[in-house]
Amino acid sequence: MINVQSLKFDADQKLLEFVEKKVGKVEKFFDNLGDIDVTLSLTPDADNKHVKIQTRFPGEDLVIERSSRTFEEAVTEAADAMKERIVRAKEKKFR
């Protein structure tokens, strides 16, 4: 299950659907992932759209954070990084 939380602003439906679509692909990489928590927030930096994705992989917590000029770009980068992290964790666990 994907839980999306937006801090200091209200995310519109289009953004929420984008997050669900991109982060939903992460679930395909491992069946026993825990819930995936996505936190969207604004920071005072130039790249002020911040995304944090965290989930529970058996034996460890996986956390990825990315910032960008748009939430869509930050979500895409974070989701891609999470996929790579899950693949590495799987390879390490099942060697």
N, C-alpha and C positions, 0 to 999 in steps of 0.2 A: 504494500500500500504506500502511496506517495502522499506525504503531508507537506503542504506548502504554506509558509508563513511569510507575510510581508511586514517589515518593521518600518515605522514612521511614514507609511504611505499605504494607500489602498490599491492593490494590483487589479487591473481590469481583467475581464473574462478572457480576452485574447491572449494576454500574457500568461495567465494560469493554464490555458489550454496548451500553449507552446511549451511551458515547463513540463506538463504532464506527458506530452508527446516525446520530448527529448529525453527526459529522465526515465520515462517508461522503458526506453530501449536498454537501459542499464540492467533492468531486471532479467533480461534474456541471457545474461552472461553467467548467472548462477542462480539455481532454484531456491536455495535456502537463505537468501538474503533476508535480513530483518526489514522493518519498515524503512523507507527512505525519507529522510527529513530534508526539505529544501527551505532555506531561509534567504529571503531577498531583502536587501537593505540599501540605504543611501549613505554615502560617506562624503566628507568635504573635499576629497581629492578631485582631480580632473577626470579620472576614470572612476566616477562616483557610483556606479552600479555594482554592488557587491553580491555575490552568490556563494552560499555555503551549502554543500551537499554532504550529508552524513548518513551512514548505514552501518549495520552490524553484520560483519562477515564472521563465520564461526571462528572464535578465538581472538578476534580483534575488531576494533572500531575503525572504520574507514572514514576519513574526513578530507574533503577537497574544498578549497576556497579559491575563487577567481574574481577579479574586478575588471570592468571594461567600461566603455562609453555607453553601451546599451545592455539592457538585461538579456536580450536574446543572444548577444555575443558572449556574455559572461556565462550564461546557462550552457551554451553549446560547448565552450571550452571546459567548463567544470564537468559536464556529463562525459565528454571524451576522455578527460583525465581519470574519471572514476572508472570507466570501462577498462582502461589500461591497468589501473590499480587492482581491479578485481581479477583480471587475467593473471597478473603477476602473483597475487595472493593465492589464487587457485593452483598455479604451477608450483609454488613453494609448498603448499599444503599437501598436494597429491603426488609428490615425487616419489 
